[in-house]
Amino acid sequence: MGFGSYDESEQQNQDVNADDEDSEGVSVHENEHEGEITFETDASTDELMDQLAEIKDGADEE
């Protein structure tokens, strides 16, 4: 078979029952966490903004 070809027999019996209780779907709420993240740094806001600008400039060059 060439590129883009497919076997039509593989396309049969593709019925999906989304309401099946035994299905192993992904729960997007399974690992929800509420909280707060903090960190301490000796860098000033201006230094951090300069670093961010350098990162963005480096990404633009690629």
PQR file of N, CA, C, O and H, with PARSE charges and radii, in Angstrom:
ATOM      1  N   MET A   1       0.839  -1.187   0.000 -0.4000 1.5000
ATOM      2  CA  MET A   1       0.000   0.000   0.000 -0.0000 2.0000
ATOM      3  C   MET A   1       0.875   1.238   0.000  0.5500 1.7000
ATOM      4  O   MET A   1       1.924   1.266   0.643 -0.5500 1.4000
ATOM      5  N   GLY A   2       0.456   2.228  -0.699 -0.4000 1.5000
ATOM      6  CA  GLY A   2       1.213   3.469  -0.780 -0.0000 2.0000
ATOM      7  C   GLY A   2       0.868   4.422   0.342  0.5500 1.7000
ATOM      8  O   GLY A   2       0.018   4.145   1.189 -0.5500 1.4000
ATOM      9  H   GLY A   2      -0.396   2.205  -1.221  0.4000 1.0000
ATOM     10  N   PHE A   3       1.529   5.515   0.325 -0.4000 1.5000
ATOM     11  CA  PHE A   3       1.289   6.547   1.325 -0.0000 2.0000
ATOM     12  C   PHE A   3      -0.156   7.032   1.239  0.5500 1.7000
ATOM     13  O   PHE A   3      -0.650   7.341   0.155 -0.5500 1.4000
ATOM     14  H   PHE A   3       2.219   5.740  -0.363  0.4000 1.0000
ATOM     15  N   GLY A   4      -0.829   7.098   2.385 -0.4000 1.5000
ATOM     16  CA  GLY A   4      -2.199   7.576   2.413 -0.0000 2.0000
ATOM     17  C   GLY A   4      -3.233   6.495   2.181  0.5500 1.7000
ATOM     18  O   GLY A   4      -4.432   6.762   2.261 -0.5500 1.4000
ATOM     19  H   GLY A   4      -0.428   6.847   3.266  0.4000 1.0000
ATOM     20  N   SER A   5      -2.792   5.278   1.895 -0.4000 1.5000
ATOM     21  CA  SER A   5      -3.738   4.188   1.661 -0.0000 2.0000
ATOM     22  C   SER A   5      -4.114   3.542   2.990  0.5500 1.7000
ATOM     23  O   SER A   5      -3.383   3.643   3.976 -0.5500 1.4000
ATOM     24  H   SER A   5      -1.818   5.061   1.831  0.4000 1.0000
ATOM     25  N   TYR A   6      -5.246   2.891   2.997 -0.4000 1.5000
ATOM     26  CA  TYR A   6      -5.648   2.152   4.186 -0.0000 2.0000
ATOM     27  C   TYR A   6      -6.516   0.978   3.763  0.5500 1.7000
ATOM     28  O   TYR A   6      -7.082   0.950   2.670 -0.5500 1.4000
ATOM     29  H   TYR A   6      -5.839   2.809   2.196  0.4000 1.0000
ATOM     30  N   ASP A   7      -6.598   0.030   4.651 -0.4000 1.5000
ATOM     31  CA  ASP A   7      -7.402  -1.157   4.414 -0.0000 2.0000
ATOM     32  C   ASP A   7      -8.792  -0.887   4.977  0.5500 1.7000
ATOM     33  O   ASP A   7      -8.937  -0.653   6.177 -0.5500 1.4000
ATOM     34  H   ASP A   7      -6.138   0.052   5.539  0.4000 1.0000
ATOM     35  N   GLU A   8      -9.813  -0.916   4.129 -0.4000 1.5000
ATOM     36  CA  GLU A   8     -11.171  -0.603   4.580 -0.0000 2.0000
ATOM     37  C   GLU A   8     -11.666  -1.589   5.636  0.5500 1.7000
ATOM     38  O   GLU A   8     -12.538  -1.240   6.432 -0.5500 1.4000
ATOM     39  H   GLU A   8      -9.696  -1.105   3.154  0.4000 1.0000
ATOM     40  N   SER A   9     -11.136  -2.801   5.662 -0.4000 1.5000
ATOM     41  CA  SER A   9     -11.574  -3.773   6.665 -0.0000 2.0000
ATOM     42  C   SER A   9     -11.179  -3.328   8.070  0.5500 1.7000
ATOM     43  O   SER A   9     -11.810  -3.728   9.047 -0.5500 1.4000
ATOM     44  H   SER A   9     -10.428  -3.084   5.015  0.4000 1.0000
ATOM     45  N   GLU A  10     -10.140  -2.504   8.176 -0.4000 1.5000
ATOM     46  CA  GLU A  10      -9.727  -1.994   9.483 -0.0000 2.0000
ATOM     47  C   GLU A  10     -10.690  -0.932  10.006  0.5500 1.7000
ATOM     48  O   GLU A  10     -10.653  -0.590  11.188 -0.5500 1.4000
ATOM     49  H   GLU A  10      -9.627  -2.179   7.382  0.4000 1.0000
ATOM     50  N   GLN A  11     -11.540  -0.415   9.145 -0.4000 1.5000
ATOM     51  CA  GLN A  11     -12.446   0.662   9.512 -0.0000 2.0000
ATOM     52  C   GLN A  11     -13.816   0.146   9.974  0.5500 1.7000
ATOM     53  O   GLN A  11     -14.701   0.943  10.286 -0.5500 1.4000
ATOM     54  H   GLN A  11     -11.571  -0.692   8.185  0.4000 1.0000
ATOM     55  N   GLN A  12     -13.993  -1.157  10.018 -0.4000 1.5000
ATOM     56  CA  GLN A  12     -15.276  -1.724  10.425 -0.0000 2.0000
ATOM     57  C   GLN A  12     -15.355  -1.817  11.940  0.5500 1.7000
ATOM     58  O   GLN A  12     -14.334  -1.831  12.627 -0.5500 1.4000
ATOM     59  H   GLN A  12     -13.275  -1.804   9.764  0.4000 1.0000
ATOM     60  N   ASN A  13     -16.581  -1.880  12.452 -0.4000 1.5000
ATOM     61  CA  ASN A  13     -16.855  -2.063  13.874 -0.0000 2.0000
ATOM     62  C   ASN A  13     -16.120  -1.035  14.740  0.5500 1.7000
ATOM     63  O   ASN A  13     -15.402  -1.399  15.671 -0.5500 1.4000
ATOM     64  H   ASN A  13     -17.410  -1.868  11.893  0.4000 1.0000
ATOM     65  N   GLN A  14     -16.300   0.209  14.436 -0.4000 1.5000
ATOM     66  CA  GLN A  14     -15.640   1.279  15.179 -0.0000 2.0000
ATOM     67  C   GLN A  14     -16.609   1.959  16.150  0.5500 1.7000
ATOM     68  O   GLN A  14     -16.375   3.098  16.555 -0.5500 1.4000
ATOM     69  H   GLN A  14     -16.884   0.505  13.680  0.4000 1.0000
ATOM     70  N   ASP A  15     -17.687   1.278  16.525 -0.4000 1.5000
ATOM     71  CA  ASP A  15     -18.667   1.858  17.430 -0.0000 2.0000
ATOM     72  C   ASP A  15     -18.049   2.059  18.808  0.5500 1.7000
ATOM     73  O   ASP A  15     -17.397   1.162  19.343 -0.5500 1.4000
ATOM     74  H   ASP A  15     -17.877   0.353  16.196  0.4000 1.0000
ATOM     75  N   VAL A  16     -18.259   3.238  19.374 -0.4000 1.5000
ATOM     76  CA  VAL A  16     -17.725   3.550  20.688 -0.0000 2.0000
ATOM     77  C   VAL A  16     -18.885   3.941  21.585  0.5500 1.7000
ATOM     78  O   VAL A  16     -19.695   4.796  21.227 -0.5500 1.4000
ATOM     79  H   VAL A  16     -18.788   3.967  18.939  0.4000 1.0000
ATOM     80  N   ASN A  17     -18.963   3.318  22.741 -0.4000 1.5000
ATOM     81  CA  ASN A  17     -19.997   3.645  23.708 -0.0000 2.0000
ATOM     82  C   ASN A  17     -19.353   4.507  24.790  0.5500 1.7000
ATOM     83  O   ASN A  17     -18.682   3.981  25.678 -0.5500 1.4000
ATOM     84  H   ASN A  17     -18.305   2.624  23.031  0.4000 1.0000
ATOM     85  N   ALA A  18     -19.546   5.810  24.729 -0.4000 1.5000
ATOM     86  CA  ALA A  18     -18.922   6.731  25.672 -0.0000 2.0000
ATOM     87  C   ALA A  18     -19.529   6.620  27.066  0.5500 1.7000
ATOM     88  O   ALA A  18     -18.936   7.094  28.035 -0.5500 1.4000
ATOM     89  H   ALA A  18     -20.091   6.238  24.007  0.4000 1.0000
ATOM     90  N   ASP A  19     -20.694   6.005  27.181 -0.4000 1.5000
ATOM     91  CA  ASP A  19     -21.347   5.890  28.484 -0.0000 2.0000
ATOM     92  C   ASP A  19     -20.990   4.593  29.193  0.5500 1.7000
ATOM     93  O   ASP A  19     -21.551   4.302  30.249 -0.5500 1.4000
ATOM     94  H   ASP A  19     -21.176   5.620  26.394  0.4000 1.0000
ATOM     95  N   ASP A  20     -20.095   3.826  28.654 -0.4000 1.5000
ATOM     96  CA  ASP A  20     -19.707   2.544  29.237 -0.0000 2.0000
ATOM     97  C   ASP A  20     -19.052   2.779  30.596  0.5500 1.7000
ATOM     98  O   ASP A  20     -18.036   3.469  30.684 -0.5500 1.4000
ATOM     99  H   ASP A  20     -19.639   4.062  27.796  0.4000 1.0000
ATOM    100  N   GLU A  21     -19.630   2.209  31.655 -0.4000 1.5000
ATOM    101  CA  GLU A  21     -19.102   2.421  32.998 -0.0000 2.0000
ATOM    102  C   GLU A  21     -17.767   1.720  33.205  0.5500 1.7000
ATOM    103  O   GLU A  21     -17.020   2.096  34.108 -0.5500 1.4000
ATOM    104  H   GLU A  21     -20.455   1.649  31.584  0.4000 1.0000
ATOM    105  N   ASP A  22     -17.447   0.727  32.408 -0.4000 1.5000
ATOM    106  CA  ASP A  22     -16.199  -0.009  32.563 -0.0000 2.0000
ATOM    107  C   ASP A  22     -15.057   0.628  31.777  0.5500 1.7000
ATOM    108  O   ASP A  22     -13.935   0.123  31.807 -0.5500 1.4000
ATOM    109  H   ASP A  22     -18.054   0.421  31.674  0.4000 1.0000
ATOM    110  N   SER A  23     -15.323   1.717  31.081 -0.4000 1.5000
ATOM    111  CA  SER A  23     -14.270   2.330  30.282 -0.0000 2.0000
ATOM    112  C   SER A  23     -13.213   2.946  31.196  0.5500 1.7000
ATOM    113  O   SER A  23     -13.497   3.372  32.316 -0.5500 1.4000
ATOM    114  H   SER A  23     -16.234   2.127  31.057  0.4000 1.0000
ATOM    115  N   GLU A  24     -11.990   2.979  30.682 -0.4000 1.5000
ATOM    116  CA  GLU A  24     -10.889   3.518  31.460 -0.0000 2.0000
ATOM    117  C   GLU A  24     -10.537   4.914  30.957  0.5500 1.7000
ATOM    118  O   GLU A  24      -9.432   5.144  30.467 -0.5500 1.4000
ATOM    119  H   GLU A  24     -11.759   2.633  29.773  0.4000 1.0000
ATOM    120  N   GLY A  25     -11.468   5.829  31.078 -0.4000 1.5000
ATOM    121  CA  GLY A  25     -11.242   7.196  30.627 -0.0000 2.0000
ATOM    122  C   GLY A  25     -10.317   7.932  31.583  0.5500 1.7000
ATOM    123  O   GLY A  25     -10.001   7.441  32.666 -0.5500 1.4000
ATOM    124  H   GLY A  25     -12.366   5.643  31.477  0.4000 1.0000
ATOM    125  N   VAL A  26      -9.900   9.089  31.176 -0.4000 1.5000
ATOM    126  CA  VAL A  26      -9.016   9.905  31.981 -0.0000 2.0000
ATOM    127  C   VAL A  26      -9.845  10.914  32.748  0.5500 1.7000
ATOM    128  O   VAL A  26     -10.672  11.622  32.173 -0.5500 1.4000
ATOM    129  H   VAL A  26     -10.157   9.488  30.296  0.4000 1.0000
ATOM    130  N   SER A  27      -9.619  10.974  34.038 -0.4000 1.5000
ATOM    131  CA  SER A  27     -10.306  11.955  34.868 -0.0000 2.0000
ATOM    132  C   SER A  27      -9.411  13.175  35.016  0.5500 1.7000
ATOM    133  O   SER A  27      -8.332  13.089  35.602 -0.5500 1.4000
ATOM    134  H   SER A  27      -8.947  10.400  34.505  0.4000 1.0000
ATOM    135  N   VAL A  28      -9.851  14.304  34.492 -0.4000 1.5000
ATOM    136  CA  VAL A  28      -9.041  15.511  34.579 -0.0000 2.0000
ATOM    137  C   VAL A  28      -9.043  16.091  35.991  0.5500 1.7000
ATOM    138  O   VAL A  28      -8.236  16.968  36.298 -0.5500 1.4000
ATOM    139  H   VAL A  28     -10.727  14.374  34.015  0.4000 1.0000
ATOM    140  N   HIS A  29      -9.925  15.619  36.839 -0.4000 1.5000
ATOM    141  CA  HIS A  29     -10.009  16.130  38.203 -0.0000 2.0000
ATOM    142  C   HIS A  29      -9.399  15.164  39.215  0.5500 1.7000
ATOM    143  O   HIS A  29      -9.487  15.391  40.422 -0.5500 1.4000
ATOM    144  H   HIS A  29     -10.581  14.906  36.590  0.4000 1.0000
ATOM    145  N   GLU A  30      -8.789  14.103  38.737 -0.4000 1.5000
ATOM    146  CA  GLU A  30      -8.266  13.071  39.628 -0.0000 2.0000
ATOM    147  C   GLU A  30      -7.173  13.591  40.555  0.5500 1.7000
ATOM    148  O   GLU A  30      -7.114  13.193  41.718 -0.5500 1.4000
ATOM    149  H   GLU A  30      -8.718  13.918  37.757  0.4000 1.0000
ATOM    150  N   ASN A  31      -6.315  14.467  40.065 -0.4000 1.5000
ATOM    151  CA  ASN A  31      -5.181  14.933  40.860 -0.0000 2.0000
ATOM    152  C   ASN A  31      -5.178  16.441  41.045  0.5500 1.7000
ATOM    153  O   ASN A  31      -4.133  17.083  40.943 -0.5500 1.4000
ATOM    154  H   ASN A  31      -6.363  14.791  39.120  0.4000 1.0000
ATOM    155  N   GLU A  32      -6.326  16.994  41.312 -0.4000 1.5000
ATOM    156  CA  GLU A  32      -6.399  18.433  41.533 -0.0000 2.0000
ATOM    157  C   GLU A  32      -5.823  18.765  42.901  0.5500 1.7000
ATOM    158  O   GLU A  32      -6.074  18.071  43.887 -0.5500 1.4000
ATOM    159  H   GLU A  32      -7.175  16.472  41.395  0.4000 1.0000
ATOM    160  N   HIS A  33      -5.050  19.835  42.940 -0.4000 1.5000
ATOM    161  CA  HIS A  33      -4.459  20.272  44.196 -0.0000 2.0000
ATOM    162  C   HIS A  33      -4.681  21.765  44.334  0.5500 1.7000
ATOM    163  O   HIS A  33      -4.558  22.522  43.371 -0.5500 1.4000
ATOM    164  H   HIS A  33      -4.846  20.399  42.140  0.4000 1.0000
ATOM    165  N   GLU A  34      -5.002  22.164  45.522 -0.4000 1.5000
ATOM    166  CA  GLU A  34      -5.129  23.580  45.795 -0.0000 2.0000
ATOM    167  C   GLU A  34      -4.022  23.939  46.773  0.5500 1.7000
ATOM    168  O   GLU A  34      -3.765  23.210  47.731 -0.5500 1.4000
ATOM    169  H   GLU A  34      -5.101  21.549  46.304  0.4000 1.0000
ATOM    170  N   GLY A  35      -3.390  25.033  46.532 -0.4000 1.5000
ATOM    171  CA  GLY A  35      -2.326  25.432  47.427 -0.0000 2.0000
ATOM    172  C   GLY A  35      -1.595  26.630  46.896  0.5500 1.7000
ATOM    173  O   GLY A  35      -2.075  27.347  46.019 -0.5500 1.4000
ATOM    174  H   GLY A  35      -3.599  25.626  45.754  0.4000 1.0000
ATOM    175  N   GLU A  36      -0.415  26.830  47.452 -0.4000 1.5000
ATOM    176  CA  GLU A  36       0.357  27.999  47.124 -0.0000 2.0000
ATOM    177  C   GLU A  36       1.818  27.600  47.013  0.5500 1.7000
ATOM    178  O   GLU A  36       2.306  26.768  47.779 -0.5500 1.4000
ATOM    179  H   GLU A  36      -0.025  26.247  48.164  0.4000 1.0000
ATOM    180  N   ILE A  37       2.505  28.192  46.063 -0.4000 1.5000
ATOM    181  CA  ILE A  37       3.927  27.939  45.887 -0.0000 2.0000
ATOM    182  C   ILE A  37       4.661  29.231  46.162  0.5500 1.7000
ATOM    183  O   ILE A  37       4.304  30.281  45.628 -0.5500 1.4000
ATOM    184  H   ILE A  37       2.108  28.867  45.441  0.4000 1.0000
ATOM    185  N   THR A  38       5.677  29.160  46.985 -0.4000 1.5000
ATOM    186  CA  THR A  38       6.496  30.327  47.255 -0.0000 2.0000
ATOM    187  C   THR A  38       7.954  29.958  47.110  0.5500 1.7000
ATOM    188  O   THR A  38       8.329  28.797  47.279 -0.5500 1.4000
ATOM    189  H   THR A  38       5.967  28.307  47.419  0.4000 1.0000
ATOM    190  N   PHE A  39       8.772  30.935  46.799 -0.4000 1.5000
ATOM    191  CA  PHE A  39      10.208  30.731  46.760 -0.0000 2.0000
ATOM    192  C   PHE A  39      10.899  32.040  47.090  0.5500 1.7000
ATOM    193  O   PHE A  39      10.342  33.124  46.917 -0.5500 1.4000
ATOM    194  H   PHE A  39       8.468  31.878  46.662  0.4000 1.0000
ATOM    195  N   GLU A  40      12.111  31.913  47.565 -0.4000 1.5000
ATOM    196  CA  GLU A  40      12.879  33.086  47.911 -0.0000 2.0000
ATOM    197  C   GLU A  40      14.051  33.214  46.955  0.5500 1.7000
ATOM    198  O   GLU A  40      14.652  32.212  46.566 -0.5500 1.4000
ATOM    199  H   GLU A  40      12.564  31.032  47.706  0.4000 1.0000
ATOM    200  N   THR A  41      14.375  34.431  46.580 -0.4000 1.5000
ATOM    201  CA  THR A  41      15.498  34.679  45.702 -0.0000 2.0000
ATOM    202  C   THR A  41      16.178  35.979  46.116  0.5500 1.7000
ATOM    203  O   THR A  41      15.552  36.882  46.670 -0.5500 1.4000
ATOM    204  H   THR A  41      13.887  35.245  46.896  0.4000 1.0000
ATOM    205  N   ASP A  42      17.459  36.046  45.836 -0.4000 1.5000
ATOM    206  CA  ASP A  42      18.197  37.269  46.123 -0.0000 2.0000
ATOM    207  C   ASP A  42      18.146  38.243  44.945  0.5500 1.7000
ATOM    208  O   ASP A  42      18.606  39.379  45.064 -0.5500 1.4000
ATOM    209  H   ASP A  42      17.968  35.312  45.386  0.4000 1.0000
ATOM    210  N   ALA A  43      17.602  37.816  43.833 -0.4000 1.5000
ATOM    211  CA  ALA A  43      17.543  38.654  42.638 -0.0000 2.0000
ATOM    212  C   ALA A  43      16.406  39.666  42.771  0.5500 1.7000
ATOM    213  O   ALA A  43      15.350  39.370  43.329 -0.5500 1.4000
ATOM    214  H   ALA A  43      17.229  36.893  43.737  0.4000 1.0000
ATOM    215  N   SER A  44      16.645  40.855  42.248 -0.4000 1.5000
ATOM    216  CA  SER A  44      15.609  41.888  42.264 -0.0000 2.0000
ATOM    217  C   SER A  44      14.634  41.633  41.110  0.5500 1.7000
ATOM    218  O   SER A  44      14.890  40.819  40.223 -0.5500 1.4000
ATOM    219  H   SER A  44      17.503  41.095  41.794  0.4000 1.0000
ATOM    220  N   THR A  45      13.540  42.335  41.149 -0.4000 1.5000
ATOM    221  CA  THR A  45      12.550  42.220  40.072 -0.0000 2.0000
ATOM    222  C   THR A  45      13.161  42.637  38.744  0.5500 1.7000
ATOM    223  O   THR A  45      12.903  42.010  37.716 -0.5500 1.4000
ATOM    224  H   THR A  45      13.332  42.996  41.869  0.4000 1.0000
ATOM    225  N   ASP A  46      13.971  43.694  38.757 -0.4000 1.5000
ATOM    226  CA  ASP A  46      14.614  44.165  37.524 -0.0000 2.0000
ATOM    227  C   ASP A  46      15.557  43.093  36.965  0.5500 1.7000
ATOM    228  O   ASP A  46      15.592  42.868  35.755 -0.5500 1.4000
ATOM    229  H   ASP A  46      14.181  44.203  39.591  0.4000 1.0000
ATOM    230  N   GLU A  47      16.316  42.435  37.838 -0.4000 1.5000
ATOM    231  CA  GLU A  47      17.223  41.376  37.382 -0.0000 2.0000
ATOM    232  C   GLU A  47      16.446  40.221  36.765  0.5500 1.7000
ATOM    233  O   GLU A  47      16.839  39.672  35.735 -0.5500 1.4000
ATOM    234  H   GLU A  47      16.288  42.617  38.820  0.4000 1.0000
ATOM    235  N   LEU A  48      15.349  39.862  37.403 -0.4000 1.5000
ATOM    236  CA  LEU A  48      14.521  38.768  36.879 -0.0000 2.0000
ATOM    237  C   LEU A  48      13.899  39.144  35.538  0.5500 1.7000
ATOM    238  O   LEU A  48      13.817  38.307  34.639 -0.5500 1.4000
ATOM    239  H   LEU A  48      15.030  40.307  38.239  0.4000 1.0000
ATOM    240  N   MET A  49      13.460  40.396  35.395 -0.4000 1.5000
ATOM    241  CA  MET A  49      12.882  40.841  34.128 -0.0000 2.0000
ATOM    242  C   MET A  49      13.940  40.847  33.025  0.5500 1.7000
ATOM    243  O   MET A  49      13.641  40.518  31.878 -0.5500 1.4000
ATOM    244  H   MET A  49      13.527  41.076  36.125  0.4000 1.0000
ATOM    245  N   ASP A  50      15.182  41.223  33.370 -0.4000 1.5000
ATOM    246  CA  ASP A  50      16.268  41.183  32.397 -0.0000 2.0000
ATOM    247  C   ASP A  50      16.539  39.754  31.940  0.5500 1.7000
ATOM    248  O   ASP A  50      16.758  39.502  30.755 -0.5500 1.4000
ATOM    249  H   ASP A  50      15.425  41.491  34.302  0.4000 1.0000
ATOM    250  N   GLN A  51      16.520  38.818  32.898 -0.4000 1.5000
ATOM    251  CA  GLN A  51      16.727  37.405  32.545 -0.0000 2.0000
ATOM    252  C   GLN A  51      15.615  36.916  31.635  0.5500 1.7000
ATOM    253  O   GLN A  51      15.874  36.187  30.677 -0.5500 1.4000
ATOM    254  H   GLN A  51      16.342  39.023  33.860  0.4000 1.0000
ATOM    255  N   LEU A  52      14.379  37.310  31.922 -0.4000 1.5000
ATOM    256  CA  LEU A  52      13.244  36.917  31.088 -0.0000 2.0000
ATOM    257  C   LEU A  52      13.398  37.467  29.673  0.5500 1.7000
ATOM    258  O   LEU A  52      13.125  36.769  28.696 -0.5500 1.4000
ATOM    259  H   LEU A  52      14.169  37.902  32.699  0.4000 1.0000
ATOM    260  N   ALA A  53      13.834  38.713  29.567 -0.4000 1.5000
ATOM    261  CA  ALA A  53      14.032  39.322  28.254 -0.0000 2.0000
ATOM    262  C   ALA A  53      15.106  38.566  27.481  0.5500 1.7000
ATOM    263  O   ALA A  53      14.961  38.353  26.277 -0.5500 1.4000
ATOM    264  H   ALA A  53      14.055  39.280  30.360  0.4000 1.0000
ATOM    265  N   GLU A  54      16.193  38.154  28.159 -0.4000 1.5000
ATOM    266  CA  GLU A  54      17.259  37.388  27.502 -0.0000 2.0000
ATOM    267  C   GLU A  54      16.737  36.038  27.006  0.5500 1.7000
ATOM    268  O   GLU A  54      17.093  35.588  25.917 -0.5500 1.4000
ATOM    269  H   GLU A  54      16.311  38.328  29.136  0.4000 1.0000
ATOM    270  N   ILE A  55      15.894  35.405  27.809 -0.4000 1.5000
ATOM    271  CA  ILE A  55      15.323  34.106  27.416 -0.0000 2.0000
ATOM    272  C   ILE A  55      14.446  34.281  26.189  0.5500 1.7000
ATOM    273  O   ILE A  55      14.520  33.493  25.246 -0.5500 1.4000
ATOM    274  H   ILE A  55      15.604  35.771  28.693  0.4000 1.0000
ATOM    275  N   LYS A  56      13.609  35.321  26.204 -0.4000 1.5000
ATOM    276  CA  LYS A  56      12.733  35.570  25.065 -0.0000 2.0000
ATOM    277  C   LYS A  56      13.538  35.898  23.818  0.5500 1.7000
ATOM    278  O   LYS A  56      13.208  35.420  22.732 -0.5500 1.4000
ATOM    279  H   LYS A  56      13.548  35.960  26.970  0.4000 1.0000
ATOM    280  N   ASP A  57      14.580  36.699  23.947 -0.4000 1.5000
ATOM    281  CA  ASP A  57      15.429  37.032  22.797 -0.0000 2.0000
ATOM    282  C   ASP A  57      16.090  35.781  22.242  0.5500 1.7000
ATOM    283  O   ASP A  57      16.198  35.626  21.026 -0.5500 1.4000
ATOM    284  H   ASP A  57      14.849  37.088  24.829  0.4000 1.0000
ATOM    285  N   GLY A  58      16.527  34.900  23.105 -0.4000 1.5000
ATOM    286  CA  GLY A  58      17.157  33.651  22.659 -0.0000 2.0000
ATOM    287  C   GLY A  58      16.172  32.761  21.942  0.5500 1.7000
ATOM    288  O   GLY A  58      16.542  32.080  20.986 -0.5500 1.4000
ATOM    289  H   GLY A  58      16.440  35.026  24.093  0.4000 1.0000
ATOM    290  N   ALA A  59      14.924  32.746  22.377 -0.4000 1.5000
ATOM    291  CA  ALA A  59      13.904  31.930  21.724 -0.0000 2.0000
ATOM    292  C   ALA A  59      13.547  32.508  20.358  0.5500 1.7000
ATOM    293  O   ALA A  59      13.242  31.756  19.432 -0.5500 1.4000
ATOM    294  H   ALA A  59      14.623  33.299  23.154  0.4000 1.0000
ATOM    295  N   ASP A  60      13.580  33.827  20.224 -0.4000 1.5000
ATOM    296  CA  ASP A  60      13.272  34.464  18.937 -0.0000 2.0000
ATOM    297  C   ASP A  60      14.355  34.184  17.894  0.5500 1.7000
ATOM    298  O   ASP A  60      14.071  34.106  16.699 -0.5500 1.4000
ATOM    299  H   ASP A  60      13.828  34.437  20.976  0.4000 1.0000
ATOM    300  N   GLU A  61      15.596  34.035  18.357 -0.4000 1.5000
ATOM    301  CA  GLU A  61      16.704  33.792  17.433 -0.0000 2.0000
ATOM    302  C   GLU A  61      16.693  32.383  16.863  0.5500 1.7000
ATOM    303  O   GLU A  61      17.271  32.136  15.804 -0.5500 1.4000
ATOM    304  H   GLU A  61      15.827  34.099  19.327  0.4000 1.0000
ATOM    305  N   GLU A  62      16.048  31.470  17.547 -0.4000 1.5000
ATOM    306  CA  GLU A  62      16.016  30.072  17.083 -0.0000 2.0000
ATOM    307  C   GLU A  62      15.022  29.913  16.026  0.5500 1.7000
ATOM    308  O   GLU A  62      14.844  28.811  15.506 -0.5500 1.4000
ATOM    309  H   GLU A  62      15.578  31.671  18.407  0.4000 1.0000
TER
END
